[in-house]
C-alpha cells in the first residue's frame, strides 16, 4: 500500500546559536523601544520574525511511503499428544477459523508453522524462535499457538526471553481431563549379574482415592508376565533380577482405566545393562609347561578377573615316599576350593591336569554338578589325556565332549576352522582364519602357524569348531544342563604367542572362548541384535543353522510386518529398514525375541496427556497475550494499537504496527528569498511610516 506524508524541516543558513543571539539582541532592542513608547514596535517585531524564519530556511518535505504488512505467526502443534481423542478435529477447525480471521485483515501477512514431535518432546518455542528470526520487531503482530499446552522447552524460553509479544494460546483439549500415568522415578543404568536391580516407579491417577491399588505388569526380556499390585500416587520400588550380562529390557504396564485419555503413557520401558562385579577363575595346571604362562597372562590381563592358580609340581616319575599332600609350600586347599567355595567361581580351567590323587573323585563329581547347575569348565588336554591318567576316566568323562582314542599325534599341522566354526561367534572372523562365501564355499584357508601336537579324540557330543590332522577335533564346545564346557585337544596354542611360523590369534580366541563359557551375550551362538540410528534399525541374526527363518517385526502400535533378510556370511543375516514410529519394536524368528526402543524409551511427549494452561499461561500473560480453551468457544481476533491491551475475556489482539519504508522524497522551500525580501522591506517601511506619523 502506497501513500504520502508531509513534514516541515529546517536547514538554517547560519548556525542556530547565531540565530538565537541575533533574535535575542533584536528582542532586547524592541523591548527597549516598547518601554520608551516608540511607535511601530509590533511591525518591527514582525519584520524580525520574518527575517529569522528566512535565515532558518523552513522546507516542506513530501515523502512517498510504502506500507509494510504486519506478520502474524500461527504455530500448529501436530505432535503425538495432539493425536489423542478429538484433538485433531479441534486443531483443524481452530486453524481454519484463525486463518480466515487473519485473511480478512488488511495489510496482514500470515506465517504458518507446523510443529512435529521429537525425542525431546514438544519444542514449541524453538519453532517459534526459528519462525520469527527474520521478522523485524516493528512488523511482528503476534503469535497464536494452537496446542494442548504440553510444551517441554518453556523453561528455557522463560530464561532466554524467547517469548514474542504478544503470545496467544488456544488450547485444544477439554478442561479437567483425567489420565493414568506410569512414571519411572528412578532406574539404574546398570546392575550386577546375579543380584537384583532396584527400580522406583509411580502410578499417578487423580481419580483414585488414597489407598487404592493399581495392577502393574512387569515383563523381563519378553519373558513371563509378572503382575504386582501397587498403591496409586505413591512411589514404590520393584526388584529386577539381573540374570545375565548385557542389556536387560524391562517392560512395565499399568492397568488401563476406562475413560482415560489413552494408554500410551500407562507403559514404560527400561534398559538395564548387566555387568559382572568380579569374575572368579580357578586355573589348575597339572604340570609346568611352556603353555602354562599363556593361560596365566590371558587371565591376569583382565583387571576384572580374580585368578586363583595352582600348579602341581611333582613329576609323575618321582617316587620318594613323601605323601603327596606334603610336597607343596602351602597346603592345597582342596576342600575349600572344590566343596565349600566351588559355586563362587565363574570358570574352572584344567590345564594338562591328570589324575594323581590330588582331587578325589568326589570333588570331580562336584565339578560335574557345578557345570550342570550353570558353571563353566575348560579342559585343555595334554598327552596324558590319552593315557590311563586321563580325566575322561574320571567323573568328568560324563560331560567332556571328546573321548580319547589313546593316540597322540606328534606332527606339524595347521589348525583349521570347520564349516560350523565359521558360523560360531567364538571362531568366526578370527584374523587369518580363512573365508567362506555367502553359500558356505571356502574361498581361503587359514594361514596360521603350525602346531606340533594333537591329542586324538572322537567327538561324542557338542560342536567341533577347529580341527586338525585327518579332520580330528581340536576345539569342541558343548552345553551341559545349564552350564557350558570347552575342550581343547592340544597343548601347543602357546606356539602362536611366540610367533612360531607367523603365529596366530591365540589371545583373541582364548578371550572369546572364556567369555562364551561365562555366557557373555555378544558370543551367543543364536541371537538377534539390533542397532538403532535415529529412525533406522539394523537387525542382525546369528545362528548355527543353514536355514533362514522369517523374522516378524511388531511395531509400537501393534501392527506386524515380515522382514526381508539378506545373508551377509554363513551364520549371519541382516535386515535394514526405516520406521515411522517411536517406541518399543519387537522382533522374533519364532524362537528368539529382541526388543528395541526407537527414540526415547519413555518419550517426554507422552509424560502427561492432559491439556493444561499451567505451563503456557504465565508466559502468555507476561507477554500481554491470552489463553483460551477452544471447547469454551473460539475467541474473536482484532487489530489493536501497540500501546493497547492485547487480550480480553473473549478476544485476542494483534498489534497494528503500521510499519513503512520511504520510496521517494521531495522538498519545497516555504519562504523563498523574493518573498522574504518583500516582507521585510514592507514591514520596515510600515514601521518607519508609523513612527513618523
C-alpha positions as CSV (number, residue, x, y, z in Angstrom):
1,X,0.0,0.0,0.0
2,X,1.4,3.4,-1.0
3,X,0.7,6.9,0.5
4,X,2.0,10.4,1.0
5,X,3.3,12.1,4.2
6,X,4.3,15.7,4.8
7,X,6.7,17.2,7.3
8,X,8.5,20.5,7.9
9,X,12.2,20.6,8.1
10,X,14.6,23.5,8.9
11,X,18.0,23.9,7.2
12,X,19.4,27.2,8.7
13,X,21.7,29.3,6.6
14,X,23.8,30.1,9.7
15,X,24.3,28.1,12.9
16,X,21.4,28.0,15.3
17,X,23.4,29.7,18.0
18,X,24.0,32.8,15.9
19,X,20.3,32.9,15.0
20,X,19.5,32.7,18.7
21,X,21.9,35.5,19.5
22,X,20.5,37.7,16.7
23,X,17.0,37.0,17.9
24,X,17.8,37.9,21.5
25,X,19.5,41.2,20.5
26,X,16.6,42.1,18.3
27,X,14.0,41.4,21.1
28,X,16.1,43.4,23.5
29,X,16.1,46.4,21.3
30,X,12.4,46.0,20.5
31,X,11.7,45.7,24.2
32,X,13.6,48.9,25.0
33,X,11.6,50.6,22.3
34,X,8.4,49.4,23.7
35,X,9.3,50.6,27.2
36,X,10.1,54.0,25.8
37,X,6.7,54.1,24.0
38,X,8.3,54.1,20.5
39,X,5.7,53.6,17.7
40,X,5.9,50.8,15.2
41,X,7.4,48.2,17.7
42,X,5.0,45.5,16.6
43,X,5.8,46.0,13.0
44,X,9.5,45.9,13.7
45,X,8.9,42.6,15.7
46,X,7.1,41.1,12.7
47,X,10.0,42.1,10.4
48,X,12.5,40.5,12.8
49,X,10.5,37.3,12.9
50,X,10.2,37.1,9.1
51,X,14.0,37.7,8.9
52,X,14.8,34.9,11.4
53,X,12.4,32.5,9.7
54,X,14.1,33.2,6.4
55,X,17.5,32.5,7.9
56,X,16.1,29.3,9.4
57,X,15.2,28.2,5.9
58,X,12.0,26.1,6.5
59,X,11.3,23.4,4.0
60,X,8.1,21.3,3.3
61,X,9.2,17.6,3.0
62,X,6.9,15.4,1.0
63,X,7.5,11.6,1.5
64,X,6.2,8.8,-0.7
65,X,5.7,5.8,1.7
66,X,5.2,2.1,1.0
67,X,3.4,0.5,4.0
68,X,4.8,-2.9,5.0
69,X,2.3,-5.6,6.2
70,X,2.4,-6.9,9.7
71,X,3.2,-10.6,10.2
72,X,1.2,-12.9,12.4
73,X,2.6,-16.4,13.1
74,X,0.4,-19.4,13.7
75,X,2.0,-22.4,15.3
76,X,0.0,-25.6,15.0
77,X,1.0,-28.4,17.3
78,X,1.0,-31.7,15.4
79,X,2.9,-33.7,18.0
80,X,1.7,-37.2,19.0
81,X,-0.1,-36.0,22.1
82,X,-2.2,-33.9,19.8
83,X,-3.5,-37.0,18.1
84,X,-5.5,-38.1,21.1
85,X,-9.3,-38.1,21.2
86,X,-11.0,-35.3,19.2
87,X,-7.9,-33.0,19.4
88,X,-7.1,-33.5,15.6
89,X,-10.5,-32.2,14.6
90,X,-10.4,-29.4,17.1
91,X,-7.0,-28.4,15.9
92,X,-8.1,-28.4,12.3
93,X,-11.3,-26.4,12.9
94,X,-9.4,-23.9,15.1
95,X,-6.7,-23.4,12.4
96,X,-9.4,-22.7,9.7
97,X,-11.1,-20.2,12.0
98,X,-7.9,-18.3,12.8
99,X,-6.7,-18.4,9.2
100,X,-10.0,-17.0,7.9
101,X,-10.0,-14.2,10.5
102,X,-6.4,-13.1,9.6
103,X,-7.1,-13.3,5.9
104,X,-9.9,-10.7,6.3
105,X,-7.5,-8.3,8.0
106,X,-5.9,-5.8,5.6
107,X,-2.2,-5.3,5.5
108,X,-1.6,-8.7,7.3
109,X,0.8,-11.5,6.3
110,X,0.3,-14.9,7.8
111,X,3.2,-17.4,8.5
112,X,2.1,-20.9,9.4
113,X,4.4,-23.3,11.4
114,X,3.5,-27.0,11.7
115,X,5.2,-28.5,14.8
116,X,6.2,-32.1,14.8
117,X,7.3,-34.2,17.8
118,X,10.8,-35.3,18.5
119,X,12.8,-37.3,21.1
120,X,12.9,-34.3,23.4
121,X,9.2,-33.7,23.3
122,X,7.3,-30.6,22.1
123,X,9.9,-27.9,21.4
124,X,7.3,-25.2,20.6
125,X,9.4,-22.1,21.5
126,X,12.3,-23.4,19.4
127,X,10.0,-23.5,16.4
128,X,8.6,-20.0,17.3
129,X,12.1,-18.6,17.6
130,X,13.0,-20.0,14.2
131,X,9.9,-18.6,12.6
132,X,10.3,-15.1,13.9
133,X,14.1,-14.9,13.5
134,X,13.8,-12.9,10.2
135,X,10.8,-10.8,11.2
136,X,11.6,-7.3,12.5
137,X,10.0,-6.5,15.8
138,X,8.3,-3.4,14.3
139,X,6.4,-5.8,11.9
140,X,5.5,-8.7,14.3
141,X,1.8,-8.6,15.0
142,X,1.9,-11.5,17.4
143,X,2.0,-15.3,17.7
144,X,-1.0,-17.6,18.0
145,X,-0.2,-21.2,19.2
146,X,-2.8,-23.9,18.7
147,X,-1.7,-26.7,21.2
148,X,-2.7,-28.9,24.1
149,X,-0.3,-26.9,26.4
150,X,2.2,-29.7,27.0
151,X,5.3,-27.9,26.0
152,X,8.8,-29.1,27.0
153,X,11.0,-26.0,26.3
154,X,9.0,-23.4,28.2
155,X,11.6,-23.1,31.0
156,X,14.4,-22.4,28.5
157,X,12.2,-19.8,26.7
158,X,11.5,-18.1,30.0
159,X,15.2,-17.8,30.9
160,X,16.3,-16.7,27.5
161,X,13.4,-14.3,27.0
162,X,12.3,-16.0,23.7
163,X,8.6,-15.3,24.2
164,X,7.3,-12.9,21.4
165,X,4.9,-10.1,22.2
166,X,2.0,-10.8,22.2
167,X,1.9,-14.6,22.6
168,X,-1.6,-16.1,22.5
169,X,-2.6,-19.7,23.2
170,X,-5.7,-21.6,22.1
171,X,-5.9,-25.0,23.9
172,X,-7.4,-27.9,22.0
173,X,-8.3,-30.3,24.9
174,X,-11.0,-30.3,27.5
175,X,-10.9,-28.8,30.9
176,X,-10.3,-31.2,33.8
177,X,-9.2,-34.2,31.7
178,X,-8.1,-37.3,33.7
179,X,-5.5,-39.8,32.8
180,X,-3.4,-42.5,34.4
181,X,0.4,-42.2,34.1
182,X,3.1,-44.7,34.9
183,X,6.2,-42.8,35.8
184,X,9.7,-44.1,36.3
185,X,11.1,-42.2,39.2
186,X,14.5,-43.8,39.4
187,X,16.2,-46.5,37.3
188,X,19.8,-47.7,37.4
189,X,21.8,-47.7,34.2
190,X,23.5,-50.9,35.2
191,X,23.1,-53.8,37.7
192,X,25.3,-56.6,38.9
193,X,24.7,-60.0,37.4
194,X,23.2,-62.4,40.0
195,X,21.7,-59.6,42.0
196,X,18.5,-57.5,41.9
197,X,18.4,-54.0,40.4
198,X,16.0,-51.6,42.2
199,X,13.6,-49.6,40.0
200,X,11.3,-47.0,41.6
201,X,8.0,-46.3,39.8
202,X,4.9,-44.3,40.5
203,X,1.4,-44.7,39.2
204,X,-0.4,-41.3,39.1
205,X,-4.2,-41.2,38.8
206,X,-6.0,-38.3,40.4
207,X,-9.4,-40.1,40.1
208,X,-8.3,-42.7,42.7
209,X,-8.8,-42.4,46.4
210,X,-6.0,-42.8,48.9
211,X,-5.1,-46.4,49.4
212,X,-6.4,-47.6,46.0
213,X,-4.2,-50.1,44.2
214,X,-3.4,-50.5,40.6
215,X,-2.2,-53.8,38.9
216,X,1.1,-53.3,37.2
217,X,2.5,-56.0,34.8
218,X,6.3,-56.4,34.6
219,X,7.9,-58.4,31.8
220,X,11.7,-59.0,31.6
221,X,13.3,-59.7,28.2
222,X,10.0,-60.6,26.7
223,X,9.5,-63.4,29.2
224,X,6.7,-64.4,31.5
225,X,4.4,-61.6,32.8
226,X,4.6,-60.8,36.5
227,X,1.7,-58.9,38.0
228,X,2.1,-56.8,41.1
229,X,-0.4,-54.5,42.9
230,X,0.9,-51.1,43.8
231,X,-0.7,-48.2,45.6
232,X,-1.7,-45.3,43.4
233,X,0.0,-41.9,43.7
234,X,2.9,-43.3,45.7
235,X,6.5,-44.2,44.7
236,X,7.2,-47.9,45.0
237,X,10.3,-50.0,44.4
238,X,10.4,-53.1,42.2
239,X,13.2,-55.7,42.1
240,X,14.5,-56.7,38.7
241,X,16.7,-59.8,38.8
242,X,19.8,-59.4,36.6
243,X,20.3,-62.9,35.2
244,X,22.8,-62.2,32.5
245,X,25.4,-59.8,31.3
246,X,24.4,-57.3,28.7
247,X,21.2,-55.4,28.2
248,X,18.1,-56.5,30.2
249,X,14.9,-54.9,28.8
250,X,12.1,-54.4,31.3
251,X,8.5,-53.6,30.2
252,X,6.1,-52.1,32.7
253,X,2.3,-51.7,32.1
254,X,-0.2,-50.2,34.4
255,X,-3.8,-51.5,34.0
256,X,-5.7,-49.3,31.6
257,X,-8.6,-47.5,33.2
258,X,-11.9,-46.9,31.4
259,X,-12.3,-43.3,30.3
260,X,-8.7,-42.2,30.4
261,X,-7.2,-40.3,27.5
262,X,-5.0,-43.1,26.3
263,X,-2.9,-46.0,27.4
264,X,0.4,-44.9,25.7
265,X,1.7,-43.4,29.0
266,X,0.5,-46.4,31.0
267,X,3.6,-48.2,29.9
268,X,7.3,-47.7,30.4
269,X,10.4,-49.4,29.0
270,X,13.7,-49.7,30.9
271,X,17.1,-50.9,29.7
272,X,19.5,-52.0,32.4
273,X,23.0,-53.2,31.5
274,X,24.1,-56.2,33.4
275,X,27.7,-56.3,34.4
276,X,29.7,-58.8,36.4
277,X,31.2,-57.5,39.6
278,X,34.4,-59.6,39.6
279,X,35.0,-62.8,37.5
280,X,36.5,-65.5,39.7
281,X,38.5,-68.1,37.7
282,X,40.2,-71.2,39.1
283,X,43.2,-72.4,37.0
284,X,44.7,-75.8,37.9
285,X,47.8,-76.7,35.9
286,X,48.7,-80.4,36.1
287,X,52.3,-79.9,35.2
288,X,54.7,-77.0,34.5
289,X,55.0,-76.5,30.7
290,X,55.6,-73.8,28.1
291,X,51.9,-73.1,27.5
292,X,51.1,-72.5,31.2
293,X,52.1,-68.8,31.1
294,X,49.8,-68.3,28.1
295,X,46.7,-69.1,30.2
296,X,48.0,-67.1,33.2
297,X,48.8,-64.0,31.0
298,X,45.4,-64.1,29.4
299,X,43.5,-64.2,32.6
300,X,45.7,-61.8,34.5
301,X,45.5,-59.2,31.7
302,X,41.8,-58.6,32.5
303,X,41.6,-56.4,35.6
304,X,38.0,-57.6,36.3
305,X,39.3,-61.2,36.7
306,X,40.2,-62.6,40.1
307,X,42.5,-65.5,39.3
308,X,43.3,-68.4,41.7
309,X,46.1,-70.5,40.1
310,X,47.6,-73.7,41.4
311,X,50.4,-75.7,39.6
312,X,51.1,-79.3,40.6
313,X,54.9,-79.5,40.5
314,X,55.7,-83.2,41.4
315,X,56.7,-85.1,38.3
316,X,55.0,-88.5,37.9
317,X,58.2,-90.4,37.7
318,X,59.5,-89.1,41.1
319,X,58.9,-91.7,43.8
320,X,60.4,-90.9,47.2
321,X,57.7,-92.0,49.5
322,X,56.7,-88.4,50.6
323,X,53.0,-88.0,51.0
324,X,51.6,-86.0,48.0
325,X,49.9,-83.5,50.3
326,X,53.2,-82.6,51.9
327,X,55.0,-81.7,48.7
328,X,53.7,-78.1,48.3
329,X,55.0,-75.0,50.0
330,X,51.4,-74.2,51.1
331,X,48.7,-76.7,51.6
332,X,46.5,-77.1,48.5
333,X,43.0,-76.1,49.8
334,X,41.2,-78.9,48.1
335,X,38.1,-79.0,50.3
336,X,37.7,-75.2,50.4
337,X,38.0,-74.8,46.6
338,X,36.1,-77.8,45.4
339,X,33.5,-78.2,48.0
340,X,32.9,-75.1,50.1
341,X,33.5,-72.3,47.5
342,X,33.2,-74.1,44.2
343,X,30.0,-72.3,43.2
344,X,31.7,-68.9,43.7
345,X,33.8,-69.5,40.6
346,X,32.6,-68.3,37.2
347,X,35.1,-70.5,35.3
348,X,37.3,-73.6,36.1
349,X,40.2,-74.3,33.8
350,X,42.1,-77.6,33.9
351,X,45.4,-77.2,32.0
352,X,47.1,-80.5,31.3
353,X,45.7,-81.9,34.5
354,X,46.0,-85.7,35.2
355,X,44.5,-87.9,37.8
356,X,47.1,-88.2,40.6
357,X,45.0,-88.5,43.7
358,X,45.2,-84.7,44.4
359,X,41.5,-84.4,43.6
360,X,39.3,-87.2,44.9
361,X,36.5,-88.5,42.7
362,X,34.0,-86.9,45.0
363,X,35.4,-83.4,44.2
364,X,35.4,-84.2,40.5
365,X,31.8,-85.2,40.8
366,X,31.2,-81.8,42.5
367,X,32.6,-80.1,39.4
368,X,30.2,-82.1,37.2
369,X,27.3,-80.9,39.3
370,X,28.7,-77.4,39.2
371,X,28.6,-77.3,35.4
372,X,25.1,-78.8,35.2
373,X,23.8,-76.1,37.5
374,X,25.3,-73.3,35.3
375,X,29.0,-73.3,35.8
376,X,31.8,-73.2,33.1
377,X,34.6,-75.7,32.6
378,X,37.5,-75.6,30.1
379,X,39.7,-78.7,29.7
380,X,43.0,-78.0,27.9
381,X,44.4,-81.5,27.3
382,X,48.0,-82.6,27.0
383,X,49.4,-86.0,26.1
384,X,48.3,-87.7,29.4
385,X,44.7,-87.3,28.3
386,X,45.3,-90.3,26.0
387,X,46.6,-92.4,29.0
388,X,45.0,-94.1,31.9
389,X,45.5,-90.9,33.9
390,X,43.1,-89.1,31.6
391,X,40.2,-87.1,33.1
392,X,38.0,-88.9,30.7
393,X,38.3,-91.9,33.1
394,X,37.0,-89.7,36.0
395,X,33.5,-88.5,36.7
396,X,34.3,-85.6,34.3
397,X,34.2,-88.1,31.5
398,X,30.4,-87.8,31.7
399,X,30.4,-84.3,30.4
400,X,33.6,-84.0,28.3
401,X,32.6,-83.7,24.6
402,X,35.8,-85.6,23.4
403,X,36.7,-89.2,24.1
404,X,40.4,-90.1,23.6
405,X,41.4,-92.8,21.2
406,X,44.7,-93.4,23.1
407,X,46.8,-91.9,20.3
408,X,48.9,-88.7,20.4
409,X,50.0,-87.3,17.1
410,X,53.4,-85.6,17.1
411,X,53.3,-83.9,13.8
412,X,53.2,-80.4,12.4
413,X,49.8,-79.2,11.1
414,X,47.8,-76.0,10.7
415,X,44.6,-75.7,12.8
416,X,41.6,-75.3,10.5
417,X,38.2,-73.7,11.2
418,X,35.4,-76.1,10.4
419,X,32.3,-75.1,8.4
420,X,30.4,-74.9,11.7
421,X,33.2,-72.8,13.2
422,X,32.8,-70.2,10.5
423,X,29.2,-69.7,11.9
424,X,30.1,-69.8,15.6
425,X,31.0,-66.4,17.2
426,X,33.9,-67.9,19.1
427,X,35.8,-68.6,15.9
428,X,34.0,-66.7,13.2
429,X,36.1,-63.8,11.8
430,X,39.3,-64.7,13.6
431,X,42.2,-62.9,11.8
432,X,43.9,-65.2,9.3
433,X,41.3,-68.0,9.7
434,X,40.2,-68.1,6.1
435,X,37.0,-67.1,4.3
436,X,33.8,-68.6,3.1
437,X,31.4,-67.1,0.5
438,X,27.7,-66.4,1.3
439,X,26.7,-70.0,0.4
440,X,29.5,-71.6,2.5
441,X,32.1,-72.4,-0.1
442,X,35.7,-72.0,1.1
443,X,37.5,-69.1,-0.6
444,X,40.6,-69.1,1.6
445,X,42.1,-71.5,4.2
446,X,43.7,-70.4,7.5
447,X,47.3,-69.2,7.3
448,X,48.1,-69.6,10.9
449,X,51.4,-71.0,12.2
450,X,51.6,-74.8,12.8
451,X,51.0,-76.7,16.0
452,X,53.2,-79.8,16.6
453,X,51.0,-82.0,18.8
454,X,47.4,-83.2,18.7
455,X,45.6,-85.5,21.1
456,X,43.4,-87.7,19.0
457,X,39.8,-88.0,20.2
458,X,36.4,-88.8,18.9
459,X,33.7,-86.1,19.2
460,X,30.8,-87.7,21.2
461,X,28.8,-84.5,21.7
462,X,28.9,-80.8,21.2
463,X,30.2,-78.8,18.2
464,X,33.6,-79.0,16.6
465,X,34.8,-75.5,15.7
466,X,38.5,-76.2,14.9
467,X,40.0,-79.4,13.6
468,X,43.5,-80.6,12.6
469,X,45.1,-83.8,11.2
470,X,42.6,-86.1,9.5
471,X,39.8,-83.6,10.5
472,X,40.1,-84.8,14.1
473,X,38.7,-82.2,16.6
474,X,40.9,-79.7,18.3
475,X,38.3,-77.4,19.8
476,X,34.9,-78.6,20.9
477,X,32.1,-76.7,22.7
478,X,29.1,-78.1,24.4
479,X,26.2,-77.2,26.7
480,X,25.6,-79.4,29.7
481,X,22.5,-78.7,31.7
482,X,22.6,-75.0,32.4
483,X,26.4,-74.8,32.1
484,X,29.0,-74.9,29.4
485,X,32.1,-76.8,28.6
486,X,35.0,-76.3,26.2
487,X,37.6,-79.0,25.3
488,X,40.9,-78.0,23.7
489,X,42.8,-81.1,22.4
490,X,46.3,-79.7,22.0
491,X,48.7,-78.0,24.4
492,X,50.6,-76.1,21.6
493,X,48.5,-72.9,21.4
494,X,51.4,-71.3,23.1
495,X,53.4,-71.5,19.8
496,X,51.1,-68.8,18.4
497,X,52.0,-66.5,21.3
498,X,55.7,-67.0,20.5
499,X,55.1,-66.1,16.8
500,X,56.1,-69.6,15.5
501,X,55.8,-69.5,11.7
502,X,53.8,-66.3,11.9
503,X,51.8,-67.3,15.0
504,X,48.0,-66.9,15.3
505,X,45.2,-65.1,17.2
506,X,45.7,-67.0,20.4
507,X,44.7,-64.1,22.7
508,X,41.5,-63.3,20.8
509,X,40.5,-66.9,20.5
510,X,41.0,-67.7,24.2
511,X,39.3,-64.4,25.2
512,X,36.3,-65.3,23.2
513,X,36.3,-68.9,24.5
514,X,36.4,-67.7,28.1
515,X,33.6,-65.2,27.5
516,X,31.4,-67.7,25.7
517,X,31.9,-70.1,28.7
518,X,30.8,-67.3,31.1
519,X,27.7,-66.6,28.9
520,X,28.6,-63.2,27.6
521,X,25.6,-62.2,25.3
522,X,27.8,-61.0,22.4
523,X,29.1,-64.5,22.0
524,X,25.8,-66.4,22.0
525,X,25.5,-68.8,19.0
526,X,21.9,-67.8,18.4
527,X,20.9,-64.3,19.0
528,X,19.1,-61.3,17.5
529,X,20.9,-58.0,17.6
530,X,19.7,-54.5,16.7
531,X,21.4,-51.2,16.1
532,X,19.2,-48.1,16.2
533,X,20.4,-44.9,14.4
534,X,17.7,-42.3,14.5
535,X,14.7,-43.9,12.8
536,X,16.9,-46.6,11.0
537,X,17.0,-50.1,12.5
538,X,19.7,-52.5,11.5
539,X,18.8,-56.1,12.6
540,X,21.3,-59.0,12.7
541,X,20.5,-62.7,13.2
542,X,23.3,-65.0,14.3
543,X,22.6,-68.8,14.0
544,X,24.4,-72.1,13.5
545,X,21.7,-73.4,11.2
546,X,21.9,-73.0,7.5
547,X,18.2,-72.2,7.0
548,X,17.0,-68.6,7.5
549,X,13.5,-68.4,9.1
550,X,11.3,-65.3,8.6
551,X,11.7,-62.5,11.1
552,X,8.5,-60.7,12.2
553,X,8.5,-57.2,13.5
554,X,5.8,-55.8,15.8
555,X,5.6,-52.0,15.8
556,X,4.6,-50.0,18.9
557,X,1.0,-49.6,17.5
558,X,0.6,-53.4,17.3
559,X,0.9,-53.8,13.5
560,X,3.2,-56.5,12.2
561,X,5.5,-56.9,9.2
562,X,7.6,-59.8,7.8
563,X,11.1,-58.5,7.1
564,X,13.3,-59.4,4.1
565,X,16.7,-60.6,5.3
566,X,19.9,-61.0,3.3
567,X,22.8,-63.3,4.1
568,X,26.0,-61.5,4.7
569,X,28.1,-64.5,5.5
570,X,27.5,-68.0,6.9
571,X,25.7,-67.7,10.2
572,X,24.9,-64.0,9.8
573,X,21.9,-62.5,8.1
574,X,20.7,-58.9,8.3
575,X,17.9,-56.5,7.5
576,X,17.9,-52.7,7.4
577,X,14.8,-50.5,7.3
578,X,13.2,-47.2,8.4
579,X,10.5,-46.9,11.0
580,X,8.0,-44.1,11.3
581,X,7.0,-44.9,14.9
582,X,8.6,-44.0,18.2
583,X,8.5,-46.6,20.9
584,X,9.2,-50.3,21.5
585,X,9.7,-52.5,18.5
586,X,9.6,-56.3,18.8
587,X,11.4,-58.8,16.6
588,X,11.1,-62.6,16.6
589,X,12.1,-65.5,14.3
590,X,9.7,-67.9,16.2
591,X,12.3,-68.8,18.7
592,X,14.4,-65.8,19.7
593,X,13.0,-62.4,20.7
594,X,14.6,-59.0,20.6
595,X,13.1,-55.7,21.9
596,X,14.3,-52.4,20.6
597,X,13.4,-48.9,21.7
598,X,13.3,-46.3,18.9
599,X,13.7,-42.8,20.2
600,X,13.4,-42.2,24.0
601,X,12.2,-45.4,25.7
602,X,9.7,-43.2,27.6
603,X,9.1,-40.2,25.4
604,X,8.6,-36.8,27.1
605,X,5.8,-36.3,24.6
606,X,3.6,-38.8,26.5
607,X,4.7,-38.0,30.0
608,X,1.4,-36.2,30.5
609,X,-1.5,-36.3,28.0
610,X,-3.8,-33.8,29.8
611,X,-4.4,-30.4,28.1
612,X,-3.3,-27.7,30.5
613,X,-2.7,-24.0,30.7
614,X,-0.3,-24.4,33.7
615,X,2.8,-24.3,31.5
616,X,2.0,-21.6,28.9
617,X,-0.4,-19.5,30.9
618,X,2.3,-17.5,32.9
619,X,4.4,-16.9,29.7
620,X,1.4,-15.8,27.7
621,X,0.3,-13.4,30.4
622,X,3.8,-11.9,30.8
623,X,3.8,-11.2,27.0
624,X,0.4,-9.4,27.2
625,X,-1.3,-12.3,25.4
626,X,-4.2,-14.6,26.5
627,X,-5.0,-18.3,26.9
628,X,-8.4,-19.6,25.6
629,X,-9.9,-23.1,25.5
630,X,-11.4,-24.0,22.1
631,X,-14.0,-26.0,24.0
632,X,-15.3,-22.8,25.6
633,X,-15.7,-21.1,22.2
634,X,-13.1,-19.6,19.9
635,X,-12.0,-16.0,20.8
636,X,-12.5,-13.0,18.5
637,X,-9.4,-11.7,16.8
638,X,-8.9,-8.0,16.3
639,X,-6.2,-5.4,15.5
640,X,-5.2,-3.1,18.3
641,X,-2.6,-0.3,18.7
642,X,0.8,-1.3,20.0
643,X,0.2,0.6,23.2
644,X,-3.2,-1.0,23.9
645,X,-4.3,-4.1,25.8
646,X,-3.7,-7.2,23.7
647,X,-6.2,-9.7,25.1
648,X,-9.6,-9.9,26.8
649,X,-12.0,-12.4,28.1
650,X,-13.3,-13.5,24.7
651,X,-10.9,-11.9,22.3
652,X,-7.2,-11.7,21.4
653,X,-5.4,-8.8,19.8
654,X,-2.7,-8.5,17.2
655,X,-0.5,-5.3,17.0
656,X,-1.2,-2.8,14.3
657,X,2.4,-1.6,13.8
658,X,1.9,0.5,10.6
659,X,5.5,0.0,9.6
660,X,6.6,1.5,6.2
661,X,9.6,2.3,4.0
662,X,10.2,5.6,2.2
663,X,10.4,5.2,-1.6
664,X,10.8,8.9,-2.5
665,X,11.3,12.4,-1.1
666,X,10.5,15.9,-2.5
667,X,11.3,19.3,-0.7
668,X,9.6,22.6,-1.2
669,X,11.0,25.9,0.3
670,X,8.3,27.6,2.4
671,X,10.0,31.1,2.4
672,X,11.5,31.9,-1.0
673,X,14.1,34.8,-1.0
674,X,12.0,37.2,-3.0
675,X,9.0,36.8,-0.7
676,X,11.2,37.3,2.4
677,X,12.7,40.5,0.9
678,X,9.3,41.9,0.1
679,X,8.0,41.1,3.6
680,X,11.0,42.6,5.4
681,X,11.1,45.8,3.3
682,X,7.3,46.2,3.6
683,X,7.3,45.7,7.4
684,X,10.3,48.0,7.9
685,X,8.6,50.7,5.7
686,X,5.4,50.4,7.6
687,X,7.2,50.6,10.9
688,X,9.1,53.8,9.7
689,X,5.8,55.3,8.5
690,X,4.1,54.5,11.8
691,X,6.9,56.1,13.8
692,X,6.9,59.2,11.5
693,X,3.2,59.7,11.9
